């Protein structure tokens, strides 16, 4: 199992809500996604990011398929238009 984690900060609260909505709606459209969790931060500490995303995929090949999937590319284009910073980690468990 490969776990793909991404943290985002975006430019406005409305865009944060839109990112969460689009990611949530995207998940069932991509068959290699085994599970997807996304949400907004509720703590607001100095270490916090606004949005956290966890995607579970079978393996690295599935991650590559997910990354290139047209539904993901559309959402990613929107995210890139409003993201102010991001971080990612991918690991096998």
Protein Blocks (a to p, Z undefined) as FASTA:
>chain_A
ZZdddddddfbfklmmmmmmmmmmmmmmpmklmbdcddddfklpakbcfbdcddddfblm
lmmmmmmpmklmmmmmmmmmmpcbdcdddddZZ
